Amino acid sequence: MKLDVLLNMLEVLPLHPAEALAVQEVCDRYYRRFPPAAGLRPESLRTNIRRYLQSMRDDRLVAVVEADHARSEPGYYIRAASIPSHFMNSKVALGLLWSRRLLAPLVPALADAEPAQLADAASLSESERILLRRVRIVPDGVGRLDAAIHPGHLRSAADALQSGHMIELRYDSRSGGPQVHRLSVLGLAAKDGTIYLVGTTGMEAPPRHYALHRVRGIELLKERADLRPDFDIDDYVSQHHQFSHKLEAGSAAIRLELLVHRDALFHFIERPLMGQDPIDEAALSVDGDWVPVTATVPDTVQLAPFLWSHAGWVRVQGPPTIRKRVSEGLRAAALLYSADPV
């Protein structure tokens, strides 16, 4: 059956057994909605419909209510549960399932069918089923749990984004205490176990992002939102350094100069810093334990903690402000342990 005919039949047929249609009823409804070419006889039209229905029965897309004392003829209706699997390529099903797992914090905002069920119904090959059972996507880090986000708040944010209505957001700012904002929701972004709502307070106001685990309430408003058709969430995320906040909003990127111990150098080879210069291959073969690593990076709140995490394996050479910040943090940590009687 051609795809356009199948889609037309799906528009015509009912979804429930109680509304099942006989062949002539399907024929009347189909050709009233999709007029036939001139000159076709009524019997030819019924023959076409019978052929379409038989093809859909073969593919388990329709079910039949048999004739009995209540029905003089068999009736046909759509097997709704079979529709997704009919159009679901097995590789698409696996990709959807893995994407859903990767975006697990966003799951409460999604109202689609369960991907595991779609994958199961997609007639996976044995090799694909092995991938389904044995391949997993896990977060990076030290086993921290996801931030506690109220599923109702996430659902409301998604509803506002999809419906184009404004919201009233009650928000606990990390530095400014309780706040109330009337926002147009421009997007949602998941990062490191939490979700950020990107929104704007007015036509001229720049977009800002709000961590949903700090939200104390969201009310969907009747006012239409300013959705800004030219807004590009990927560009916004990039401009805000993947939500790693700058210490000073208008500060320029800095030239980070490090000496990295050879035993820790793999961290910067396997996962280089954004804006990192190529590491001199000759430096890997000369005598000595320290290799220079340079990069042009934004000065964000995450920079010093990242450098602290390497402790004695990374020495900051410049700029002086970063060297001082890292040094002071390590000295403070050393004092905590030096005063420890254990």
N, C-alpha and C positions, 0 to 999 in steps of 0.2 A: 504494500500500500504506500502511495506517495505521502510524503510528510504533510503537505498542505491538506490532503484529504483526511489524514488522521487527526490533525488539529481541528478541522471543521467538525469531525464526528465527536470529538471531545467537547466541543461547544454545544452540540445538540443533545447528547445523551444525558439522562439524569444520573445522580450520584447514589440514590437510595432505592432499595428493592421495591418499596411501596409506590415509587413513581415510575417503575419500569415501563417502557414503551414497546408496543408491537411493531412489526416491520413496517406496516403502512403508516403508523404514527411517526416513526422515525423518518420515513420517506417524505411525508408531508412537511414535517418540521425542517428537515435538511434542505429541501429544494425551495421552501419558502424563504429560508435564510440565504441560501446560495443557489440562485436561479440556474436551471440547466440550459444547455444550448437549445436553440429553437429546433423543433422537429422531432425530439426524442419522445417515444411513446411511453405512456404510464408504466407498462410492463417492463420496459427497459430500465426505467428509473428504479423500480422495485428490485430488479435483478442486481443493479449496481449496489443498492443498499444491503441486500442479502450478502453480496460478496464482501463488502466492507465489514459487516458484522462478523462474518465467518473468520475473516483475517484477524480481527480484534479478539475473537474467542481463541483462536490458535495462539495468539500472543498473551493470553490471559489478561487482556485489558478490559473485557466486558464479561459479565455474568448473566445468566439466564434464569428468569422465574418461569418455571414450566406451567403450561396450561392446566387448569383444574376447574372445579365447579365455580370458582370466582373469576377465572380468566378463560376466555375462549381461545386465546392464542398465547404463545410464549412472549415474555417481555424481556427487554434488554436494559441493563444499566451499567455504569462504569465501576470497575473494581478500583476504587481510589487508591488503595494501598499499593497497587501495581504500577501506577503511573510513574513515580519517581525512578524506580529501578529500570523501567523500560527506556528512559532517556539517560540513565546514569552509566557512563563509561566506567569500567572498573578502576582505571587509573585516576579518573576524576574523583571517584568515591574515596580512594585512599588519600588523595591529596586533601579532600575536604575534611576527612577524619583527622589527619595530622595537623592541618591548619587549625581545626577546632581545639585540639589539645594545646597547640602553641598559644592560642588566644584564650586559654581557659578563663582568665579573669573576666572576659567579655561575654561568656556563655549566658549569664542571666539576661542579657539584653537581646539575645537572639531567639526568635520564635520559630525557626525552621525545624524540619524533621531531624531526628537524632542521627548524626552521621554514621554511627556504628551500625544502625539498622539499614541505612542506605548502602553502606559497604557490604553488609551481609547479603542484601538483596541484589547486588550488582553482579552476581555470578563470577566471583573472583576465581582466578586460576589458583592452583596449589601454590605456586611460587609467590603469588600476591598474598595469599593467606599467611604464608610464612612471614612475609614482611609485616603484615597486619599484627601478627602475634609477637614479633620479635624486634621491631623497630620502634624506638621511642624518642621523643624530643623532650629534653629536660633543661631547666634553667641553669644558668651559670651562677656561681657564687658559693656561699657557705651554708646552704640549707635553710636560709631564712624563709619564713612563711609569707604568703601574699598578704598585703595590707587588707584589713577588714573593711570591706565596702558593702554598704547596705544594698541588697539586690534591687529594692524598690527605687532607690536613688538612681542606680544605673539604668533601670528600665525607663524611668521618667526622662533621663537625659537622652536616651535613644529615641523615645517617643517625640521629644521636642525637636531633635535633629531631623527625624523623618517627616514630622507633620509641619515643620516650619513655624512653630509657635515659640514665643518667648517663655522664659522661666524666671521664677524668683528663687534665688539661691541663698540659703543660710549657711555661712561658711566660717569655720574657725581657722583664721590665718595663723601660721606658725609664729609670726612676730607681732601681728596687730590685733589679736583677739577676735571676738565675734564680729561678723560682717554680714550685711545683706546686699545682694546685687540683683538687679534685673538684667538678664542676659539674653542675647541671641546666641544659640549654640551653633558653632561652626564646625565642630569635629570632636572625635574622641581618639585618644592614643594610649596604648598599653605599653608600659615600660617597667622592667625590674619589679614585677609583682604588684604594681598599682596601675591605676587608670587616671588619665588627665582629661578633663573637659576643657576644650578650647572655646572661648566665647568672647563677646564684645558687649559693652554697655550702651553703645550708641553708634550713630552713623559715622562719626568722625573719630571715635575712640579706637585705639589700636587693640588687636586681639590680645588676650591673656589666657594663661592656662591655670586650672584649679585642680588640685589633687582630690579625687572623689572620696578618699577615706577621711578627709577633713570636712566633708559636707554633713550638715546636721539636718537639712531638709531641702526638698525641691518641690516647687509648686508649678504646674503647667498653667500658663496664662492664656487668655484669649487673644492677646495682641499678636499680630504677625511679626515674625522675626526678620531682622536684616541679615539675609543669608549670604550676601556678598558673592555673587556668581564667580568673581575672579579670585576668590580665596583659594589658595593652594596649601593644603595641610602639610604636604611633604616639604614644601619650601619653608613653612613656619617651623616645623620640627628641626630642619637643618639650621635655620637662622638662630634658633634657641639652643643649639648644641645638644640635641637629643634630650632637652629638658635638664641638662646639667647647668644650673644657674650660674651666671657670672657673679663674681663678688661685687663688681661695680658695673652697672648696666652699660655704660658707654665706653668701657675700657677696650683698648685695642688688643689684638693677639700678642702673645709674648714669645720670645725666642728661648725655648727651654734647652739648656745644655747639661747633659748628664754624663757621668762616668758609671758604666754598668759592669759589675763583676761578670767574668766569663761564665760562671755557673748559673747566672740569672739572665744571661743575654737572650736565651730562647724565648723569654716572655715578649721581648721587643722584636724578635724575628718572626715568631709565629702569629702574633697579634700586634702589629705595629700601631703606634699612636697615629691619630689623624694628623696629617701634616708632617709626618716623620720623614727625615732625609734617609736616603739609602745608607745602610751600614757598610762601612769600608771593609770589603772582604779581606784586604791585606792585614787589617787590624786583628783578624781572627787567627792569623797564623804566626804573629810575632810573639816574642817572649813578653811576659807581663800578664797581670790578671784583669786589668781594667780596659774597657773599650768605650770610646766616645759615642754617644747617641744624642742627636739633636733633632728638634721638632718645633714647628710653629703651631702653638695651641692657644685656645682661649683660657683665660684665668678663671676657672670655675671653682665652685665649692668642693668639687670632687677631686681636684688636682692634688692638693696636699695629702688627703687620705690615701690616694693611690700611691704616692711616693712613700708615705709612711709604711704602707703595706710591704714594701721591699726592704725596709729597715736597713741592715748593714750591707745590702747587696747593690744599692744605688746611692751615688753621691751627687748632689746637685751642685753644679759649678756656677750656674747663672740662670736667670737674672738674680741679683742680690736679694730682691724682695722675696722671691720664692725660696731661695736658699735659707734666708732668715726664718721664714714661716715653718719650713720643714724642720730646721734645726731646733727651733723653740719647742715644737711639738714632740720631737724625739727626746729632748732634754726633760720635758715635763713627764713623759712616760717613764724615763729612766729614774727620775726622782720617786715616782710612785713605787717602783720596785726596790729602790735602794732603802726606802724607809720600811719595807716589808720585813718583819722579824723572821718570817719563814726563809 
